[in-house]
Amino acid sequence: MTSTKFPELDPERESVPTHIVGATDLIADRPPSVQRILIAAEALFAEHGYAAISVEDILVLAEVSRATFYQRFAGKEDLASALFQRALAILEGNIARRVSKQKTLNEKLSAGLDLYLSLWQRHGRLFRELTAEALRPGSKLGPMRRQLIDRVVRL
């Protein structure tokens, strides 16, 4: 995927997936309910924004019942937390791999920033929405964001 914003990024060496959970066409294959819910949330949050989406919107796209949703998630924020956790795991794992190959601090910072920008390039709206939720006072996503920052800084 070539970007006009970041043309210097080489898509061939990128390890950032095109989807955090999966494309919505996977829902038709009837993966487990939790997977369908996460796929639907990823697609809807990325397209319409976190605040604009209701649990009902997610249920319709995921083709699951309200009872099934609430057996796994306490609500929309809990679902966003699960999605954010997957996204942060992808980011942290890829940064760790990329940074470990670099020798100098400057190279490590450059590699980490390059990967971070690549993630935003592929998942900008989704990450913007989840990050905004993480920065909201009292959000359960906030501590996850701070813990990731601490772990990445230690790398």
N, C-alpha and C positions, 0 to 999 in steps of 0.2 A: 504494500500500500504506500504510494508516494504522497507526500504532503507538500503543499505549497507553503505552509507555515514553517516547516522544519525540513527543508530539502536535504540537509546534510545527514539526516538519519538514514541508515542503510537498512531497509526492510529485511534483507536476507539474514542479517545477524540479530534481528530482534527476536526476543523470546516472549514478548507480550502477546497473549492470545487475543483473537478478535472479539471474543466474548468472555466475560468473567465466569458465567455458568454455562451458557449455550445459546444457540440461535432458537428463535421461537418455533421454527419448523420441527424442532426436536419434540415439541409437545405432542405432535401427531403420532409419534412413535410410542407414546404412553410410558415415559419413564416414571419412576416413583413420584408420588404426589408432591413430596418436598422439592424434588428437582424441578417439576413443572411450575411450582409456585415461585421458586427462585428465578427461573428463566423468565417467567411473566413479569416479575418485579423488575428485573434487570432491563427488559425491553421497555416497559412502561415508564420507569423512572428516567431512563435515558431519553425517551422521546418527549415526555410531557412534564417531567419534573416531579420531585418527591411530593410536594405539597398538593399538586393537582390530582394525584392518584388516590383512589379510595381502595380499601380492601376488596370491595365488590368488583372494581375494575380488574384487580389481580385474579380474583376467583373466576371471573368470566373467561379471561384469556388462558388461565391455567387449567380450566375445565375441572375444578375441584369444588367441593361443597364448603360451606362456611364451617361446618363441624370439623372437617378434615383440616382446614386452615388453622383453626384454634386448638386442635390437638397438638400441633407442632409449634405454633407461634402465638405469643401473648397479644400481638397486635402488629400494626404496620411498622412501628419503630423496632420491634424485635426482629421482624423480617429484614428491615434495612440493616440492622446490626449483623445478621448472618451474611448478607450480601457484602457488606463493608469488610467483614472479617475475611471473606474469600479474596476480595480485591487486595487487601493489605497483605495477605499471605503471598499472593502472586508478586506483588511489588517487592516485599522483603526478600523472598527467595531469589528473585532475579537480581536484585541489587547485591545480595551476598555473593552470588556466583560471579557477577560482573566485576565487583570491587576486588574480590580475591585474586583476580588475574592481573591487577595493576600493582605497580611498585611504589610510586610516589603518592603523597597525599593529594597533589594536584590531579593526577591521573584518576585516583579513586573518586574524588569529588566530581570530576568531569564525567566519569562513567556512571555514577549514581544519578547525576542530574540528567544525563542523556536518557537513561532508562525512565526516569520520572516523567520527562517531557514526552517520551514515546507513549507512556501509559495515558497521559492526558490527550495525546494526539488521537489515540484509538478510542478512548472512553471518556472524553472530556465532559460531556454533559452528565453522565452518570457519576463520575468522580466529583464534579462540582456540586451536584445535588447531595451526595453522601457526605462530602466534606462540610458543606454548609450545615447539614444536620449535626455533624460531629462538633461543630463550633457553637451550636445553640446551647445556651446555659441549661444544665440539667440533662442533656442528652446522654443516653448510654453509649453512644458512639464516641464521645469525647475521650474517655479513658483509653479506648482502643487506639485512637489516633496518637495520643501522647506516648503510649507504650511503644508503638512502632517507631516514633521519632527517637526515643531513647535507645532502642535496639539498633537502629540504623546508624546513629551517631557512634555507638560502640564499635561498629564495623570499621 
